[in-house]
Amino acid sequence: MEAANTKNKEISVGAHVRYTGTGSAGEVLDLRSDTEGLWVKLDTTQLWYNSRYLELMDAEEYHRLKSRESRRKTKKSKEDSDKDATRKKMESIKRDLENVDMSTEMCDGGG
């Protein structure tokens, strides 16, 4: 089975497409049709998209997009890791301060 997008270009299983509504892109896993139109399932979202809202991508464009997404995810992962390290450090400082004795034996700034 093949589906056609708005430009009457045929979409088949294995093709690379982009959903024009959100920019989600992926490889076509499956095709189906019903009374509302032809539907395409993408590997990246596991969602079904109406073929009239999809545009075909050539392999080079698709791989360039995936490479950019991969770099973005790597950067976000590093930022998340840095945030986790900072959070752990703050929790450690908080635990250390909970055991500080604030009795009268400490210096006071009285006057």
N, C-alpha and C positions, 0 to 999 in steps of 0.2 A: 504494500500500500504506500502511496505517496500523497503528500499534502502540498497545497500551493499557498504561498503567502500573497500579500496584496499586489506584489509585482508579477504575479503568476509564475514565479520561479518555484520549481519543485523542491520540496523538502523530503528527505528520506532518512531512514535510520542510519545513524553514523555521521550525519551532517552536523556542522557547527552553526548554531543560530544564536541570535540575541533577541530578547523580549524588549520591544520598544518602550513599554510602560515603565520599566525599572532599570533596564540595562543588564538584567541578569542574562548570562550567557552560558551555554553548555552544549553538550553533545546530545543529539536526539537518541533516546533509548527506545521509544515506542510511538506508534501512531494509532489513532482510533477516530471514528466519526460517529456523530449522532445527529439529532435534528437541529442542533445549534451550530454545527460546523465540524471542521476537522481539528483534532487536538493532537498536540505533540508533548511528550514527556521528556523533560531534561534531566540529565544525570546530576547536575550540580544542586538542584533544588528538590528533585523528586516530585515536582509539580507538573500539572498538565496546563498547557497554554494553547489558546486558540491560534491556529496557524496564521490567521490574517494579521496578527500583531507581532509576528516574528520576521526577522530579516536574516537572510543567509550571510554567513561570514566565511571568508576564505581561510585556509589553514594558517597562513602567516598572521593575519589579523587576530585570529582566535588565540594563537600561541603568544602573541605580543600582549594581549589582554590578560591571559592567564599568568604570564610572567610578572606583569605589573601587580596583579592581585596577590601573587605569592610574596613579592617584596613588601607589599603593604601588610600582609599577615605576619611576616617575620618581624617587621618594625613594631607592630602592635603587640606581638608576643614578647618582645624585649621590653617594651614599656610596661606591660602587665607584670613581667618578672621583676622589674625595678620597683614597681609599686608594692609587690608582695614583700620584697626585701625590706623596704622602708617600713611597711606595716609591722613586720616581725621585729624590727629594731625598736620601733616605738612601743610595742607590747612588752618587750624585754625591759626597756627603761621604766615603763609603768610598773612592772612587777618589782623591779629593784627599789623604786621609790616607795612602794607600799610598806616596805620593811624598815624604813627610816624612823628612828625614834625621835620624836619631837618633844621630848621631856625638857625639864628646866635645866638640865645639865648642858644643854646646847647654848652657844653664845646667843645673846639677844641684843638687839640694837637699841634697847631702852634708853630712856633719857630723862 
